[in-house]
Amino acid sequence: MASRIKRALIFPEWHTRAACRGVPGWVFVNDTEPLRGGRPRPSYNEAKAKAYCKGCPVRERCLDEAIAMGEEDTVRGGLNSDELRKERQRRRGLASAAA
């Protein structure tokens, strides 16, 4: 039997102050793929996902990370997939204009 190696996930310190700390990641992902073990994925509820972001003390850092990592199909920093794409484009435009 092959042994499974557990690897520690390393998160930035600010993750420990996030309002969503301890919430399963699938809450924020708009995906239809089954969860681990073939369990069905619960229905996606964007409003519920965004509710965690509202008033979160590290919302801006989360948004910056999502933009930098090119994340899609998720709610991060209070924005959904389409909003993340638009914000990424807006920031690219600002960077281009500043250059």
C-alpha positions as CSV (number, residue, x, y, z in Angstrom):
1,M,0.0,0.0,0.0
2,A,1.4,3.3,-1.0
3,S,1.8,5.8,1.9
4,R,0.3,9.1,1.6
5,I,2.5,12.0,2.4
6,K,0.7,14.8,4.3
7,R,2.1,18.2,3.4
8,A,1.5,21.2,5.5
9,L,-0.3,24.0,3.7
10,I,1.5,27.2,4.2
11,F,-0.8,30.3,4.3
12,P,0.2,33.9,4.9
13,E,-0.4,35.1,8.4
14,W,-3.3,37.2,7.4
15,H,-5.3,34.1,6.6
16,T,-5.7,33.5,10.3
17,R,-7.8,36.7,10.6
18,A,-10.1,36.0,7.7
19,A,-13.8,35.9,8.4
20,C,-14.0,32.6,6.4
21,R,-11.4,30.9,8.5
22,G,-12.5,27.3,9.0
23,V,-15.2,27.4,6.4
24,P,-14.9,24.6,3.8
25,G,-13.4,25.9,0.5
26,W,-16.3,24.5,-1.6
27,V,-18.6,27.2,-0.2
28,F,-16.7,29.7,-2.3
29,V,-16.3,27.7,-5.5
30,N,-18.8,27.7,-8.3
31,D,-18.1,24.2,-9.5
32,T,-20.1,21.1,-10.3
33,E,-17.3,18.5,-9.8
34,P,-17.9,16.1,-6.9
35,L,-16.0,16.6,-3.6
36,R,-13.3,14.2,-2.5
37,G,-14.5,10.6,-2.2
38,G,-17.2,11.2,-4.8
39,R,-19.5,13.1,-2.5
40,P,-21.9,15.4,-4.3
41,R,-21.0,19.1,-4.1
42,P,-23.6,21.1,-2.2
43,S,-25.5,23.8,-4.2
44,Y,-23.5,26.9,-4.8
45,N,-24.9,30.0,-3.1
46,E,-23.0,33.2,-4.2
47,A,-24.8,35.4,-1.7
48,K,-23.8,33.1,1.2
49,A,-20.2,33.0,0.0
50,K,-20.1,36.8,-0.3
51,A,-21.6,37.2,3.1
52,Y,-18.4,35.9,4.7
53,C,-16.4,38.6,2.8
54,K,-18.6,41.5,4.0
55,G,-16.8,43.2,6.8
56,C,-13.9,40.8,6.7
57,P,-10.8,42.5,8.1
58,V,-8.5,41.1,5.4
59,R,-10.8,41.4,2.4
60,E,-8.5,43.6,0.4
61,R,-5.5,41.3,0.9
62,C,-7.6,38.4,-0.1
63,L,-8.7,40.2,-3.3
64,D,-5.1,41.2,-4.1
65,E,-4.1,37.6,-3.7
66,A,-6.9,36.3,-5.9
67,I,-6.0,38.9,-8.6
68,A,-2.3,38.0,-8.5
69,M,-3.0,34.3,-8.7
70,G,-5.5,34.7,-11.6
71,E,-8.2,32.8,-9.6
72,E,-11.5,32.1,-11.4
73,D,-14.7,30.3,-10.6
74,T,-14.6,31.4,-7.0
75,V,-15.6,34.2,-4.6
76,R,-12.6,36.0,-3.2
77,G,-12.3,39.4,-1.6
78,G,-16.0,39.8,-2.0
79,L,-16.0,39.4,-5.8
80,N,-17.4,36.6,-7.9
81,S,-15.7,35.2,-11.0
82,D,-16.9,37.9,-13.4
83,E,-16.1,40.6,-11.0
84,L,-12.6,39.2,-10.4
85,R,-12.0,39.3,-14.2
86,K,-13.2,42.9,-14.5
87,E,-11.1,44.0,-11.5
88,R,-8.0,42.2,-13.0
89,Q,-8.6,44.0,-16.3
90,R,-9.1,47.3,-14.5
91,R,-5.8,46.9,-12.6
92,R,-3.9,46.0,-15.8
93,G,-5.3,49.2,-17.3
94,L,-4.1,51.3,-14.4
95,A,-0.7,49.7,-14.6
96,S,-0.5,50.3,-18.3
97,A,-1.5,53.9,-17.9
98,A,1.1,54.5,-15.2
99,A,3.9,53.0,-17.3
